[in-house]
Amino acid sequence: MVVGGTGFLGRHICAALTARGNDVVAVARRPGPPVEGAHVVQLDAARGSLGDLVAVLKDADLVVSAAGDVWADDEARMAAAHVTAVDRLLDAMARLPHRPRLVHLGSVHEYGPVPDGVRVAEDRPAAPVSVHGRTKLAGTQAVLRSVCEGRVDGCVLRVVNACGPGTPEYSFVGRLAARLRARTGDTPLDLTVADDRRDYIDARDVAEAVDLAARAPVTGRIINIGRGTATGMRQIADLLVRASGIAPHLVRESGGTVRGRGAGWTCVDNTLAHRLLGWAPRVPLETSLRDTWTASAVPFGAGDPGTADAAHAGH
């Protein structure tokens, strides 16, 4: 069962689990496009009936917690998605006669600001300053407490910025793809790109990490999922513009301060993921951004998220 299965990462996770022959249930708060290969159940984990949540979970062997208003402007909304929903999911799982495996998706922003040049490892104390980081950390801590108390068996994957087919428009990459799609004629597109460097991973690599974590004998651990390198935002923009085929002179970039939603530097040490899960990133960033561009031509969820470039999916 994938909670948040109709979202960006959730769809890729459903695709990866379905490809392995699993019967997948995607739980979503609101109606949306169908998820290929999965049965969609509409249920709000934060506000719905706890009994209904228990009923949905009763046959699950694996629960993936991938829901959340990733960058809502409403603090209460983020707390409901990142804290309340996780608490209720844990309560529901504790009421089951069996113990499904739990894989919870955390966020690199739980670490808080990190000095430039640092590849952050899992033992770094978390000190988030953003509402997003604080609420995501609270969800992670709730999962680890439940594991320590013996209520659930699971682990946390702390994920960096993700891109790939279906990248949402609230993100830098998704918003840039939408602006490039909307550009017409010979009028140049003016872009202000911050001088930030961030760790980006393809959503299909995240899905593979979830699949591996579901089967690994690892519990009560936080595991970084990222490429392990920080890429300049200007380089990311250039790669996406190149993928679009738009002539470079029709896109004018300038540096400056952008109202960012994340830290200026993010880069994780992914050694533990390799050691405990046998995981490593497979999809090159250039391929991920090319697939992001290709998939942006159709509405999100209109097809299998992996079909934009299935040869490079690696799953």
N, C-alpha and C positions, 0 to 999 in steps of 0.2 A: 504494500500500500504506500502510495506517495502522496503525502499531504502537501498541497501546493502543486499538484501534478499537471495543472493546466498553465502554469507559469513558464517563464523562460527556461530556467534550469530544470524545472519539473518535467517538462516535455522531453528533454534530452535524457533525463533519468528514466522516464517511462520507456523510451525507445530502447535504451541499453538493456534494461531488465527484460523487456519483451523479447529482444533478440536472443536472450539466453533461454527462452522457452518458459518464462514465468507468466502466470496469470496476474495481471497488474490492475489495481484499482487506483484511479486518480481522484483524490478528494479536492474539491474546489469550493470556495465561498460563494461564487456567483456563476451563472451559466456562461458558457464560452464555447469556442469551437471544439469539436471532438478531438480526442487524443488517440491517434492511430494505435490500434492494438490494445488499448486500455478501456476499462469500463469506468465511466465518470460518475461520481456520486457528489451531489451538491450538499455541502455541510460546512457551517462556520465553526471551526474548532474553538474559537474564542467566545462565541455567544450562543452557540447551539446547545441542544440538550446533551448532557454528559451521557445519558443512557443511549442516545442515538450514536454517539461517538464510540461507546463500548460495543454496540451492535455492529458497527462498520468494521471494527478491529477484530472481531471474534475469530475470524478465519485467517488472520494475517500471520505470516511467518517472519516478515520483514516490514518495518515501518521506517519510511524516510521522511524526516521533518525538513521540508524544503519550502515552507510557506513564509510569507512576510511581505509587508509593505516596505520594500527595500529602502526607498528614499521618499517617504511621505513627508509633507511639511507639517503635519499634525502630530505632536508628541504623543497624544493619547492614542492615536491610531497606530503609531509604531509600537507603543507599549502593549497594546492589545495583540498585535500580530507577532511580536517577538518575545513577549513574556507570558501574557495570559494564555494565549493559544498553546504555548509549549507546556505550561503548567497543567492545563487541562488534558493535553495529550498524555502527559506522564501519569496523571491521576487515572485516566481511562485505561492505560496499559497496565497499571498496578492492579486493576480490578479483574483482569483476565485470568482464567484458570491456567494459562500457559504464558511463557515469556517470549514474545517476539523479539527479534533483533532490532535495535534502533540505531539509525545513522542520522545524526543531526547536522545540518549545515550551519556553521557559524560564519563569521566574517573577519577578514584581515583587519578591519577597522576596530575590532575589539582590543587590539594592542595599543591603540592611540598613536600619537605622533612618534615617529622613529627618526633618528638622525640620518641624514643622507649617507649612503654607502653601506648601511647596516642591513645584512640579510638576517631578518628576525627569526629566531628559533622558538619552539613551543614553550621553553622554560622562561622566556622573558615575561616579567610581570605585566599584566594587562592594566592599562591606564587610559581608557578611552575618554575623549573630551566631547565628542559629538553625541547627540541623542541617539542616533543610529547605532554607534559603537556601544554606548552604555546599555541600550535595550537588548542588543544582540548578545552582549556579554552576560546579561542577566539570564537569558535563555540558555546559554551554554552552561552557566553555573548550576542552573536547575537540573539540567541533564546529568551533570557530573555528580551532584548530590544524590540523585535518584539511583545512579549506578552504585555509588558508595553504600547506600542503604540497602542494596540488593533488590530494589523495586524493578529495575530494568537492566538489560544487558545491552550495552551500546558504546558508541564513541562519537566524537565530534570532529568533523572536517572543517577546518578554518580556511575558507576559500577567499582568494584574491579577486580582483576585478575580472569578470568573465565577458567574453565576446563570442561571436559565432552566429550561425543562422538563428534568426529570431531575436537578436539583441534588442531590448526595449528602447524606446525613444527617450526615456528619462535619463539614459546614460550618455556619456560623451560620444561614444562610438555610434550608438543608435541614432542620436540626434543629428550627428554629422551625416550619416547615411541618408536620413530623411531630407536634410537640406540639399544634399547633392542631387537626390532624386527630383526635388522640387525646382531645381535651377533650370531656367529656360533661356533660349537665345544666346546672345554674346555678352550679356551682362555679367561681369565677374562676381563671384561669390566672395564676400569678405569674411574671414575667419579670425577670431581672436583665440589663440591657443596658449594656454599657460605653460610656463617652463617647468612643468612637473615631470617626474619620472615614476612610472608605476608598473607593477607586476600584473600582467594580463595572462589569462589562461583561457583556452577554448572550452566552451560548455560541454563538448563531447568528451574532453579529458576529465572534466568534473564528474560526468556521468560514469565514466569508467572507474574513477576513484570510489564512487559510491558503491558500484557493483563489487569491487574488490573488498571494500570495508565491510560489506554485508556478509562476506564469506570468511573474513580473516579472524583468527582467534585473538582479537584485540578488544579490550574493554576498558572503559574509564580513562581513555587517552584523548588528548587533543592532537590532531595531525594536520599540519599545514598542507594545503593543496594550491600550488602555484608554479609558475614557470621557473622561478628562482633567479630571474633577471629583471631589472627595471628598465623599461623602454620609455624614451622621451615622448611626450604627447604630440610633439610636432612630427616625429617619425611615424607615429600611429596615424596621424592625419594624412601624411604624405602617402602611406601605404594604401589607405582607403581611397584617396583621390586617384591613385594609380589604378586601383582595381575598378574604379568607376569608368575609366576610359576618358574622362573629361580632360581636355587640354590643360596643362599646368598653368598657363597664363590666364585661364579663366577662374582660378582660385587664388585669392590674395590673402596670405597669412601674415599675421602680426602677433608679436608677443604681448604679454601684459597679464594683469591680474584678472582671473576669472572667478566668478562666484562658484567655487568648487564645493563638492559635497564630500570629498575625501581628503586624505593627507597628500601633501606634495610629493612624498617619497614613500613607496611601498615596495617591499621586496622580501620574500620569505625564503627561509632555508627549508628545502623540501626533502632533506636527507631521511627524515623519519618516515615519510610516506613511501620512499623507496625500500627502506629496511623492513617496515612492518607490513606493508601492503603489496610490495613488488610493483609499485606504481611509478610511472614517469610520464611527463607530458609528451604527447606524440604529434599533435597537430601544430605545425609551424605557425607563428603569428601571422605571417604574410598570407598563408592559406586560410586561416581563420577569418581575417579581414576580407579576403576575396569572397569567401562563402557568406559572410555577413552582408556584403554588397549584393550578391546574387539573390539571396533570400529576401532582401528588403523590397524586391519588386512585387512580392505577393503579400497579402495580409498575414499577420502573425497567426500561426495556428492553422493556416489553410491546408497544410500538408505535413508530411513527416519532416521533423526538424533536421534530420540527417541527409535528406535528399539533395541538398544544395551542392554537396560534393562528397558523395558517399564513399568515394575511393580513398579519401583522406580521413574518414571518420575514425578508423582504427578500432571499431567496436563491432 
